[in-house]
């Protein structure tokens, strides 16, 4: 069996203790070596190719790594789910006062998250929740049939 070598950089957040089992991901035919502090360039075909890019040193030869964090939030309490015996399936009820309060609290928790975009469905409970989160945390509200 031919062995390929992968030079991988752990893409876990700084300070994280997450270790990725690349050998488990790619199979036994791979030998996985750490990238060892080189610029952020991942999964090259050969070490020679990676070293050529490393020595050029120009920004245009560096591959950026831009992490994205997604927060998934369920809508606040609506009139239909305020009590468990009043489940009506697919409908478009508004939020209760408690639901608006939940949305405001969620927005307050996300103030430091630097929210860029908030995607929501056009259903009233989801749209109202997103609107209240936006009023606290900022971002652009995008209504879409998710």
CNS distance restraints for C-alpha pairs under 8 A (distance, minus, plus):
assign (resid   1 and name CA) (resid  29 and name CA) 6.90 0.50 0.50
assign (resid   2 and name CA) (resid  29 and name CA) 6.64 0.50 0.50
assign (resid   3 and name CA) (resid  29 and name CA) 5.00 0.50 0.50
assign (resid   3 and name CA) (resid  30 and name CA) 5.29 0.50 0.50
assign (resid   3 and name CA) (resid  31 and name CA) 6.52 0.50 0.50
assign (resid   4 and name CA) (resid  29 and name CA) 6.48 0.50 0.50
assign (resid   4 and name CA) (resid  30 and name CA) 4.87 0.50 0.50
assign (resid   4 and name CA) (resid  31 and name CA) 6.14 0.50 0.50
assign (resid   5 and name CA) (resid  30 and name CA) 5.69 0.50 0.50
assign (resid   5 and name CA) (resid  31 and name CA) 4.81 0.50 0.50
assign (resid   5 and name CA) (resid  32 and name CA) 5.78 0.50 0.50
assign (resid   5 and name CA) (resid  33 and name CA) 7.14 0.50 0.50
assign (resid   5 and name CA) (resid  45 and name CA) 7.93 0.50 0.50
assign (resid   5 and name CA) (resid  46 and name CA) 7.18 0.50 0.50
assign (resid   6 and name CA) (resid  30 and name CA) 6.90 0.50 0.50
assign (resid   6 and name CA) (resid  31 and name CA) 6.35 0.50 0.50
assign (resid   6 and name CA) (resid  32 and name CA) 4.94 0.50 0.50
assign (resid   6 and name CA) (resid  33 and name CA) 6.22 0.50 0.50
assign (resid   6 and name CA) (resid  43 and name CA) 5.95 0.50 0.50
assign (resid   6 and name CA) (resid  44 and name CA) 6.87 0.50 0.50
assign (resid   6 and name CA) (resid  45 and name CA) 7.43 0.50 0.50
assign (resid   6 and name CA) (resid  46 and name CA) 7.67 0.50 0.50
assign (resid   7 and name CA) (resid  32 and name CA) 6.24 0.50 0.50
assign (resid   7 and name CA) (resid  33 and name CA) 5.21 0.50 0.50
assign (resid   7 and name CA) (resid  34 and name CA) 5.75 0.50 0.50
assign (resid   7 and name CA) (resid  35 and name CA) 5.29 0.50 0.50
assign (resid   7 and name CA) (resid  42 and name CA) 6.73 0.50 0.50
assign (resid   7 and name CA) (resid  43 and name CA) 5.80 0.50 0.50
assign (resid   7 and name CA) (resid  44 and name CA) 6.73 0.50 0.50
assign (resid   7 and name CA) (resid  47 and name CA) 7.42 0.50 0.50
assign (resid   8 and name CA) (resid  32 and name CA) 7.09 0.50 0.50
assign (resid   8 and name CA) (resid  33 and name CA) 6.62 0.50 0.50
assign (resid   8 and name CA) (resid  34 and name CA) 5.59 0.50 0.50
assign (resid   8 and name CA) (resid  35 and name CA) 5.38 0.50 0.50
assign (resid   8 and name CA) (resid  42 and name CA) 5.58 0.50 0.50
assign (resid   8 and name CA) (resid  43 and name CA) 5.82 0.50 0.50
assign (resid   9 and name CA) (resid  34 and name CA) 6.34 0.50 0.50
assign (resid   9 and name CA) (resid  35 and name CA) 5.28 0.50 0.50
assign (resid   9 and name CA) (resid  36 and name CA) 7.79 0.50 0.50
assign (resid   9 and name CA) (resid  40 and name CA) 7.30 0.50 0.50
assign (resid   9 and name CA) (resid  41 and name CA) 7.68 0.50 0.50
assign (resid   9 and name CA) (resid  42 and name CA) 6.21 0.50 0.50
assign (resid  10 and name CA) (resid  19 and name CA) 7.14 0.50 0.50
assign (resid  10 and name CA) (resid  20 and name CA) 6.87 0.50 0.50
assign (resid  12 and name CA) (resid  16 and name CA) 6.23 0.50 0.50
assign (resid  12 and name CA) (resid  17 and name CA) 7.99 0.50 0.50
assign (resid  12 and name CA) (resid  18 and name CA) 6.25 0.50 0.50
assign (resid  12 and name CA) (resid  19 and name CA) 7.79 0.50 0.50
assign (resid  21 and name CA) (resid  25 and name CA) 6.36 0.50 0.50
assign (resid  22 and name CA) (resid  26 and name CA) 5.96 0.50 0.50
assign (resid  22 and name CA) (resid  32 and name CA) 6.66 0.50 0.50
assign (resid  23 and name CA) (resid  27 and name CA) 5.44 0.50 0.50
assign (resid  23 and name CA) (resid  28 and name CA) 6.35 0.50 0.50
assign (resid  23 and name CA) (resid  30 and name CA) 6.36 0.50 0.50
assign (resid  23 and name CA) (resid  31 and name CA) 6.95 0.50 0.50
assign (resid  23 and name CA) (resid  32 and name CA) 6.34 0.50 0.50
assign (resid  24 and name CA) (resid  28 and name CA) 7.43 0.50 0.50
assign (resid  26 and name CA) (resid  30 and name CA) 6.57 0.50 0.50
assign (resid  38 and name CA) (resid  54 and name CA) 7.26 0.50 0.50
assign (resid  39 and name CA) (resid  54 and name CA) 6.93 0.50 0.50
assign (resid  39 and name CA) (resid  62 and name CA) 7.15 0.50 0.50
assign (resid  40 and name CA) (resid  62 and name CA) 7.03 0.50 0.50
assign (resid  40 and name CA) (resid  63 and name CA) 6.38 0.50 0.50
assign (resid  40 and name CA) (resid  64 and name CA) 6.63 0.50 0.50
assign (resid  40 and name CA) (resid  65 and name CA) 6.75 0.50 0.50
assign (resid  41 and name CA) (resid  50 and name CA) 7.62 0.50 0.50
assign (resid  41 and name CA) (resid  62 and name CA) 6.69 0.50 0.50
assign (resid  41 and name CA) (resid  63 and name CA) 5.56 0.50 0.50
assign (resid  41 and name CA) (resid  64 and name CA) 7.65 0.50 0.50
assign (resid  44 and name CA) (resid  49 and name CA) 6.91 0.50 0.50
assign (resid  44 and name CA) (resid  50 and name CA) 6.15 0.50 0.50
assign (resid  45 and name CA) (resid  49 and name CA) 7.04 0.50 0.50
assign (resid  46 and name CA) (resid  50 and name CA) 6.52 0.50 0.50
assign (resid  47 and name CA) (resid  51 and name CA) 6.03 0.50 0.50
assign (resid  48 and name CA) (resid  52 and name CA) 6.16 0.50 0.50
assign (resid  49 and name CA) (resid  53 and name CA) 6.55 0.50 0.50
assign (resid  50 and name CA) (resid  54 and name CA) 6.17 0.50 0.50
assign (resid  51 and name CA) (resid  55 and name CA) 6.17 0.50 0.50
assign (resid  52 and name CA) (resid  56 and name CA) 6.51 0.50 0.50
assign (resid  53 and name CA) (resid  57 and name CA) 7.14 0.50 0.50
assign (resid  53 and name CA) (resid  61 and name CA) 6.13 0.50 0.50
assign (resid  53 and name CA) (resid  62 and name CA) 7.42 0.50 0.50
assign (resid  54 and name CA) (resid  62 and name CA) 7.97 0.50 0.50
assign (resid  56 and name CA) (resid  61 and name CA) 7.10 0.50 0.50
assign (resid  57 and name CA) (resid  61 and name CA) 7.05 0.50 0.50
assign (resid  57 and name CA) (resid  62 and name CA) 7.69 0.50 0.50
assign (resid  58 and name CA) (resid  62 and name CA) 6.98 0.50 0.50
assign (resid  74 and name CA) (resid 126 and name CA) 7.66 0.50 0.50
assign (resid  75 and name CA) (resid  99 and name CA) 7.69 0.50 0.50
assign (resid  75 and name CA) (resid 103 and name CA) 7.49 0.50 0.50
assign (resid  75 and name CA) (resid 125 and name CA) 6.06 0.50 0.50
assign (resid  75 and name CA) (resid 126 and name CA) 5.04 0.50 0.50
assign (resid  75 and name CA) (resid 129 and name CA) 5.54 0.50 0.50
assign (resid  75 and name CA) (resid 130 and name CA) 7.87 0.50 0.50
assign (resid  76 and name CA) (resid  95 and name CA) 6.44 0.50 0.50
assign (resid  76 and name CA) (resid  96 and name CA) 7.97 0.50 0.50
assign (resid  76 and name CA) (resid  98 and name CA) 7.59 0.50 0.50
assign (resid  76 and name CA) (resid  99 and name CA) 4.08 0.50 0.50
assign (resid  76 and name CA) (resid 100 and name CA) 6.51 0.50 0.50
assign (resid  76 and name CA) (resid 102 and name CA) 5.70 0.50 0.50
assign (resid  76 and name CA) (resid 103 and name CA) 5.83 0.50 0.50
assign (resid  76 and name CA) (resid 125 and name CA) 6.98 0.50 0.50
assign (resid  76 and name CA) (resid 126 and name CA) 7.66 0.50 0.50
assign (resid  76 and name CA) (resid 129 and name CA) 6.04 0.50 0.50
assign (resid  77 and name CA) (resid  81 and name CA) 6.33 0.50 0.50
assign (resid  77 and name CA) (resid  82 and name CA) 6.10 0.50 0.50
assign (resid  77 and name CA) (resid  95 and name CA) 5.74 0.50 0.50
assign (resid  77 and name CA) (resid  96 and name CA) 6.02 0.50 0.50
assign (resid  77 and name CA) (resid  98 and name CA) 6.42 0.50 0.50
assign (resid  77 and name CA) (resid  99 and name CA) 4.07 0.50 0.50
assign (resid  77 and name CA) (resid 100 and name CA) 7.76 0.50 0.50
assign (resid  77 and name CA) (resid 102 and name CA) 7.59 0.50 0.50
assign (resid  78 and name CA) (resid  82 and name CA) 5.97 0.50 0.50
assign (resid  78 and name CA) (resid  93 and name CA) 6.18 0.50 0.50
assign (resid  78 and name CA) (resid  94 and name CA) 5.62 0.50 0.50
assign (resid  78 and name CA) (resid  95 and name CA) 3.98 0.50 0.50
assign (resid  78 and name CA) (resid  96 and name CA) 5.19 0.50 0.50
assign (resid  78 and name CA) (resid  99 and name CA) 6.14 0.50 0.50
assign (resid  78 and name CA) (resid 125 and name CA) 6.38 0.50 0.50
assign (resid  79 and name CA) (resid  93 and name CA) 5.92 0.50 0.50
assign (resid  79 and name CA) (resid  94 and name CA) 6.26 0.50 0.50
assign (resid  79 and name CA) (resid  95 and name CA) 6.02 0.50 0.50
assign (resid  79 and name CA) (resid  96 and name CA) 5.68 0.50 0.50
assign (resid  80 and name CA) (resid  86 and name CA) 5.80 0.50 0.50
assign (resid  80 and name CA) (resid  87 and name CA) 5.74 0.50 0.50
assign (resid  80 and name CA) (resid  88 and name CA) 6.55 0.50 0.50
assign (resid  80 and name CA) (resid  93 and name CA) 6.37 0.50 0.50
assign (resid  81 and name CA) (resid  86 and name CA) 6.47 0.50 0.50
assign (resid  81 and name CA) (resid  87 and name CA) 5.99 0.50 0.50
assign (resid  82 and name CA) (resid  86 and name CA) 7.62 0.50 0.50
assign (resid  82 and name CA) (resid  96 and name CA) 7.70 0.50 0.50
assign (resid  83 and name CA) (resid  87 and name CA) 7.65 0.50 0.50
assign (resid  92 and name CA) (resid 123 and name CA) 5.89 0.50 0.50
assign (resid  92 and name CA) (resid 124 and name CA) 5.93 0.50 0.50
assign (resid  92 and name CA) (resid 125 and name CA) 6.99 0.50 0.50
assign (resid  93 and name CA) (resid 124 and name CA) 6.55 0.50 0.50
assign (resid  93 and name CA) (resid 125 and name CA) 6.35 0.50 0.50
assign (resid  94 and name CA) (resid 124 and name CA) 5.71 0.50 0.50
assign (resid  94 and name CA) (resid 125 and name CA) 5.13 0.50 0.50
assign (resid  94 and name CA) (resid 128 and name CA) 7.83 0.50 0.50
assign (resid  95 and name CA) (resid  99 and name CA) 5.08 0.50 0.50
assign (resid  95 and name CA) (resid 100 and name CA) 6.22 0.50 0.50
assign (resid  95 and name CA) (resid 124 and name CA) 7.81 0.50 0.50
assign (resid  95 and name CA) (resid 125 and name CA) 5.40 0.50 0.50
assign (resid  95 and name CA) (resid 128 and name CA) 7.29 0.50 0.50
assign (resid  95 and name CA) (resid 129 and name CA) 7.94 0.50 0.50
assign (resid  96 and name CA) (resid 100 and name CA) 6.41 0.50 0.50
assign (resid  97 and name CA) (resid 101 and name CA) 6.26 0.50 0.50
assign (resid  98 and name CA) (resid 102 and name CA) 6.12 0.50 0.50
assign (resid  99 and name CA) (resid 103 and name CA) 6.25 0.50 0.50
assign (resid  99 and name CA) (resid 129 and name CA) 7.72 0.50 0.50
assign (resid 100 and name CA) (resid 104 and name CA) 6.22 0.50 0.50
assign (resid 100 and name CA) (resid 128 and name CA) 7.71 0.50 0.50
assign (resid 100 and name CA) (resid 129 and name CA) 6.82 0.50 0.50
assign (resid 100 and name CA) (resid 132 and name CA) 7.26 0.50 0.50
assign (resid 101 and name CA) (resid 105 and name CA) 6.19 0.50 0.50
assign (resid 102 and name CA) (resid 106 and name CA) 6.17 0.50 0.50
assign (resid 103 and name CA) (resid 107 and name CA) 6.22 0.50 0.50
assign (resid 103 and name CA) (resid 129 and name CA) 5.15 0.50 0.50
assign (resid 103 and name CA) (resid 130 and name CA) 7.45 0.50 0.50
assign (resid 103 and name CA) (resid 132 and name CA) 5.71 0.50 0.50
assign (resid 103 and name CA) (resid 133 and name CA) 5.77 0.50 0.50
assign (resid 104 and name CA) (resid 108 and name CA) 6.25 0.50 0.50
assign (resid 104 and name CA) (resid 132 and name CA) 5.59 0.50 0.50
assign (resid 104 and name CA) (resid 133 and name CA) 5.87 0.50 0.50
assign (resid 104 and name CA) (resid 136 and name CA) 6.89 0.50 0.50
assign (resid 105 and name CA) (resid 109 and name CA) 6.26 0.50 0.50
assign (resid 106 and name CA) (resid 110 and name CA) 6.40 0.50 0.50
assign (resid 106 and name CA) (resid 133 and name CA) 6.31 0.50 0.50
assign (resid 107 and name CA) (resid 111 and name CA) 6.35 0.50 0.50
assign (resid 107 and name CA) (resid 132 and name CA) 6.80 0.50 0.50
assign (resid 107 and name CA) (resid 133 and name CA) 3.94 0.50 0.50
assign (resid 107 and name CA) (resid 134 and name CA) 6.68 0.50 0.50
assign (resid 107 and name CA) (resid 135 and name CA) 7.33 0.50 0.50
assign (resid 107 and name CA) (resid 136 and name CA) 4.87 0.50 0.50
assign (resid 107 and name CA) (resid 137 and name CA) 5.18 0.50 0.50
assign (resid 108 and name CA) (resid 133 and name CA) 7.55 0.50 0.50
assign (resid 108 and name CA) (resid 136 and name CA) 5.69 0.50 0.50
assign (resid 108 and name CA) (resid 137 and name CA) 6.49 0.50 0.50
assign (resid 110 and name CA) (resid 114 and name CA) 7.55 0.50 0.50
assign (resid 110 and name CA) (resid 115 and name CA) 7.43 0.50 0.50
assign (resid 110 and name CA) (resid 133 and name CA) 8.00 0.50 0.50
assign (resid 110 and name CA) (resid 136 and name CA) 7.90 0.50 0.50
assign (resid 110 and name CA) (resid 137 and name CA) 5.63 0.50 0.50
assign (resid 111 and name CA) (resid 115 and name CA) 7.75 0.50 0.50
assign (resid 111 and name CA) (resid 136 and name CA) 6.47 0.50 0.50
assign (resid 111 and name CA) (resid 137 and name CA) 4.31 0.50 0.50
assign (resid 111 and name CA) (resid 138 and name CA) 7.53 0.50 0.50
assign (resid 112 and name CA) (resid 137 and name CA) 7.58 0.50 0.50
assign (resid 113 and name CA) (resid 137 and name CA) 7.74 0.50 0.50
assign (resid 114 and name CA) (resid 137 and name CA) 7.31 0.50 0.50
assign (resid 114 and name CA) (resid 138 and name CA) 7.63 0.50 0.50
assign (resid 114 and name CA) (resid 139 and name CA) 7.74 0.50 0.50
assign (resid 115 and name CA) (resid 137 and name CA) 6.53 0.50 0.50
assign (resid 115 and name CA) (resid 138 and name CA) 6.26 0.50 0.50
assign (resid 115 and name CA) (resid 139 and name CA) 5.16 0.50 0.50
assign (resid 116 and name CA) (resid 138 and name CA) 7.38 0.50 0.50
assign (resid 116 and name CA) (resid 139 and name CA) 4.39 0.50 0.50
assign (resid 116 and name CA) (resid 140 and name CA) 6.12 0.50 0.50
assign (resid 117 and name CA) (resid 139 and name CA) 5.00 0.50 0.50
assign (resid 117 and name CA) (resid 140 and name CA) 4.67 0.50 0.50
assign (resid 117 and name CA) (resid 141 and name CA) 6.05 0.50 0.50
assign (resid 117 and name CA) (resid 142 and name CA) 7.00 0.50 0.50
assign (resid 118 and name CA) (resid 130 and name CA) 6.77 0.50 0.50
assign (resid 118 and name CA) (resid 134 and name CA) 7.44 0.50 0.50
assign (resid 118 and name CA) (resid 139 and name CA) 6.42 0.50 0.50
assign (resid 118 and name CA) (resid 140 and name CA) 5.92 0.50 0.50
assign (resid 118 and name CA) (resid 141 and name CA) 4.85 0.50 0.50
assign (resid 118 and name CA) (resid 142 and name CA) 5.90 0.50 0.50
assign (resid 119 and name CA) (resid 130 and name CA) 7.72 0.50 0.50
assign (resid 119 and name CA) (resid 141 and name CA) 6.19 0.50 0.50
assign (resid 119 and name CA) (resid 142 and name CA) 4.82 0.50 0.50
assign (resid 119 and name CA) (resid 143 and name CA) 5.93 0.50 0.50
assign (resid 119 and name CA) (resid 144 and name CA) 6.74 0.50 0.50
assign (resid 119 and name CA) (resid 146 and name CA) 8.00 0.50 0.50
assign (resid 120 and name CA) (resid 126 and name CA) 6.11 0.50 0.50
assign (resid 120 and name CA) (resid 127 and name CA) 5.89 0.50 0.50
assign (resid 120 and name CA) (resid 130 and name CA) 6.44 0.50 0.50
assign (resid 120 and name CA) (resid 141 and name CA) 7.51 0.50 0.50
assign (resid 120 and name CA) (resid 142 and name CA) 6.27 0.50 0.50
assign (resid 120 and name CA) (resid 143 and name CA) 5.01 0.50 0.50
assign (resid 120 and name CA) (resid 144 and name CA) 5.99 0.50 0.50
assign (resid 120 and name CA) (resid 145 and name CA) 7.75 0.50 0.50
assign (resid 120 and name CA) (resid 146 and name CA) 7.11 0.50 0.50
assign (resid 121 and name CA) (resid 126 and name CA) 6.08 0.50 0.50
assign (resid 121 and name CA) (resid 127 and name CA) 6.36 0.50 0.50
assign (resid 121 and name CA) (resid 143 and name CA) 5.53 0.50 0.50
assign (resid 121 and name CA) (resid 144 and name CA) 5.14 0.50 0.50
assign (resid 121 and name CA) (resid 145 and name CA) 5.23 0.50 0.50
assign (resid 121 and name CA) (resid 146 and name CA) 5.81 0.50 0.50
assign (resid 122 and name CA) (resid 126 and name CA) 6.93 0.50 0.50
assign (resid 122 and name CA) (resid 127 and name CA) 5.79 0.50 0.50
assign (resid 122 and name CA) (resid 143 and name CA) 5.88 0.50 0.50
assign (resid 122 and name CA) (resid 144 and name CA) 6.57 0.50 0.50
assign (resid 122 and name CA) (resid 145 and name CA) 6.83 0.50 0.50
assign (resid 123 and name CA) (resid 127 and name CA) 5.96 0.50 0.50
assign (resid 124 and name CA) (resid 128 and name CA) 5.86 0.50 0.50
assign (resid 125 and name CA) (resid 129 and name CA) 6.15 0.50 0.50
assign (resid 126 and name CA) (resid 130 and name CA) 6.16 0.50 0.50
assign (resid 127 and name CA) (resid 131 and name CA) 6.02 0.50 0.50
assign (resid 127 and name CA) (resid 143 and name CA) 7.58 0.50 0.50
assign (resid 128 and name CA) (resid 132 and name CA) 6.23 0.50 0.50
assign (resid 129 and name CA) (resid 133 and name CA) 6.27 0.50 0.50
assign (resid 130 and name CA) (resid 134 and name CA) 6.07 0.50 0.50
assign (resid 130 and name CA) (resid 141 and name CA) 7.35 0.50 0.50
assign (resid 131 and name CA) (resid 135 and name CA) 6.26 0.50 0.50
assign (resid 131 and name CA) (resid 141 and name CA) 7.29 0.50 0.50
assign (resid 132 and name CA) (resid 136 and name CA) 6.70 0.50 0.50
assign (resid 133 and name CA) (resid 137 and name CA) 5.89 0.50 0.50
assign (resid 133 and name CA) (resid 138 and name CA) 7.49 0.50 0.50
assign (resid 134 and name CA) (resid 138 and name CA) 4.56 0.50 0.50
assign (resid 134 and name CA) (resid 139 and name CA) 5.99 0.50 0.50
assign (resid 134 and name CA) (resid 140 and name CA) 7.50 0.50 0.50
assign (resid 134 and name CA) (resid 141 and name CA) 7.12 0.50 0.50
